[in-house]
Amino acid sequence: MNRENREFRFLIIIALLCAFWIGFLSSCSANYHMSKFIKKGGITKLDTVTFTISDTIRVNGKDSIIYRTFDKVCPDIKSPKTRYETRIEYRYKTKVEKAQIKYQIKYIKQQRKADKVNTRFRFKQENKNNKTLNLLLIVLGLITLTILAFKFSK
């Protein structure tokens, strides 16, 4: 029974390894993921990068360092925004807009207060000017009445 148990375990392990191997071979490729990335709005920008590689080679018992440079085209990948990023960006924009609106309302209220104070002050000065003018007219009117009264009373 012990031998049968070992053989059964061995078969199970072989079956699992075969399943992993088949899954690995039949899984999706990098091209599949790249095309899916582009369909979702990803952008790739190609940049040329220069690499320098140094090799040490032994020639006639002496070490020689050889520098090689080559250009490689590497894609610079910009991934599309996730739901979380768009949600945070939207939240930030709405906070900024609310703050601007709040500031504008506060500024308008301050302007109204200043306008009220200015108009009150202006009306007070106009009323002062009107009061002095009215007083002057009343005094002149009384003087003319008295003069006319003395003239017609004789």
C-alpha positions as CSV (number, residue, x, y, z in Angstrom):
1,M,0.0,0.0,0.0
2,N,2.9,2.3,0.7
3,R,4.3,1.8,-2.8
4,E,0.9,2.4,-4.4
5,N,0.5,5.6,-2.4
6,R,4.0,6.9,-3.6
7,E,3.2,6.1,-7.2
8,F,-0.2,7.9,-6.9
9,R,1.5,11.0,-5.4
10,F,4.1,10.9,-8.2
11,L,1.4,10.7,-10.9
12,I,-0.4,13.7,-9.3
13,I,2.8,15.7,-9.2
14,I,3.5,14.9,-12.9
15,A,-0.1,15.8,-13.8
16,L,0.2,19.2,-12.0
17,L,3.5,19.9,-13.7
18,C,2.0,19.1,-17.1
19,A,-1.0,21.3,-16.4
20,F,1.3,24.2,-15.4
21,W,3.4,23.7,-18.6
22,I,0.3,23.6,-20.8
23,G,-1.1,26.7,-19.1
24,F,2.2,28.5,-19.6
25,L,2.4,27.6,-23.3
26,S,-1.2,28.5,-24.0
27,S,-1.3,31.8,-22.0
28,C,-1.6,35.2,-23.7
29,S,1.5,36.8,-25.2
30,A,3.0,40.3,-24.7
31,N,1.6,41.4,-28.1
32,Y,-1.9,40.6,-26.8
33,H,-1.4,42.7,-23.7
34,M,0.1,45.5,-25.7
35,S,-2.8,45.6,-28.2
36,K,-5.2,45.6,-25.3
37,F,-3.3,48.5,-23.7
38,I,-3.5,50.5,-26.9
39,K,-7.2,49.8,-27.3
40,K,-7.8,51.2,-23.8
41,G,-6.1,54.4,-24.6
42,G,-2.4,53.8,-23.8
43,I,0.2,55.8,-25.7
44,T,3.7,54.7,-26.6
45,K,6.3,57.1,-27.6
46,L,9.5,55.8,-29.1
47,D,12.8,57.3,-27.8
48,T,16.3,56.3,-28.9
49,V,18.6,55.6,-26.0
50,T,22.4,55.1,-26.4
51,F,23.9,52.3,-24.3
52,T,27.6,51.9,-23.5
53,I,28.9,48.5,-22.7
54,S,32.5,47.8,-21.5
55,D,34.1,44.4,-22.0
56,T,37.4,43.1,-20.5
57,I,39.3,40.9,-22.9
58,R,42.6,39.2,-22.2
59,V,45.1,39.6,-25.1
60,N,48.6,38.2,-24.8
61,G,48.4,38.1,-21.0
62,K,47.2,41.7,-20.7
63,D,43.7,42.9,-19.9
64,S,42.1,45.2,-22.5
65,I,38.9,47.1,-21.9
66,I,36.8,47.6,-25.0
67,Y,33.9,50.1,-25.0
68,R,31.0,49.5,-27.4
69,T,28.1,51.9,-27.8
70,F,24.9,51.1,-29.6
71,D,21.5,52.8,-30.0
72,K,18.4,51.1,-28.9
73,V,14.8,52.2,-29.5
74,C,12.9,52.0,-26.2
75,P,9.2,52.7,-25.9
76,D,8.2,55.3,-23.3
77,I,4.8,54.0,-22.2
78,K,2.1,56.4,-20.9
79,S,-0.7,54.3,-19.4
80,P,-4.3,55.5,-19.3
81,K,-5.7,56.9,-16.1
82,T,-7.3,54.4,-13.7
83,R,-10.7,55.0,-12.1
84,Y,-9.0,56.0,-8.9
85,E,-6.8,58.6,-10.6
86,T,-9.7,60.1,-12.5
87,R,-11.8,60.2,-9.3
88,I,-9.0,62.0,-7.4
89,E,-8.5,64.4,-10.2
90,Y,-12.2,65.2,-10.4
91,R,-12.4,65.6,-6.6
92,Y,-9.4,68.0,-6.7
93,K,-11.0,70.1,-9.6
94,T,-14.3,70.4,-7.7
95,K,-12.6,71.5,-4.5
96,V,-10.7,74.2,-6.4
97,E,-13.8,75.4,-8.1
98,K,-15.8,75.5,-4.8
99,A,-12.9,77.5,-3.2
100,Q,-12.9,79.9,-6.1
101,I,-16.7,80.4,-6.0
102,K,-16.5,80.9,-2.2
103,Y,-13.8,83.5,-2.6
104,Q,-15.7,85.3,-5.4
105,I,-18.9,85.4,-3.2
106,K,-16.8,86.7,-0.3
107,Y,-15.3,89.4,-2.5
108,I,-18.7,90.4,-3.9
109,K,-20.1,90.8,-0.4
110,Q,-17.2,92.9,0.6
111,Q,-17.6,95.1,-2.4
112,R,-21.3,95.5,-1.6
113,K,-20.5,96.5,1.9
114,A,-18.0,99.0,0.7
115,D,-20.5,100.4,-1.9
116,K,-23.1,100.8,0.9
117,V,-20.7,102.7,3.1
118,N,-19.6,104.9,0.2
119,T,-23.2,105.6,-0.9
120,R,-24.2,106.4,2.7
121,F,-21.2,108.8,3.1
122,R,-22.0,110.4,-0.3
123,F,-25.7,110.9,0.6
124,K,-24.7,112.4,4.0
125,Q,-22.4,114.9,2.3
126,E,-25.1,115.7,-0.3
127,N,-27.6,116.1,2.4
128,K,-25.3,118.4,4.3
129,N,-24.8,120.5,1.2
130,N,-28.6,120.5,0.6
131,K,-29.2,121.5,4.3
132,T,-26.9,124.5,4.1
133,L,-28.5,125.5,0.8
134,N,-32.0,125.1,2.2
135,L,-31.0,127.1,5.3
136,L,-29.6,129.9,3.1
137,L,-32.8,129.9,0.9
138,I,-35.0,130.1,4.0
139,V,-33.0,133.0,5.5
140,L,-33.1,134.9,2.2
141,G,-36.8,134.2,1.9
142,L,-37.5,135.5,5.4
143,I,-35.4,138.6,4.7
144,T,-37.4,139.3,1.5
145,L,-40.7,138.8,3.3
146,T,-39.7,141.2,6.0
147,I,-38.6,143.8,3.5
148,L,-41.8,143.4,1.5
149,A,-43.9,143.5,4.7
150,F,-42.3,146.8,5.7
151,K,-42.7,148.2,2.2
152,F,-46.4,147.5,1.9
153,S,-47.3,148.3,5.6
154,K,-46.8,152.1,5.1
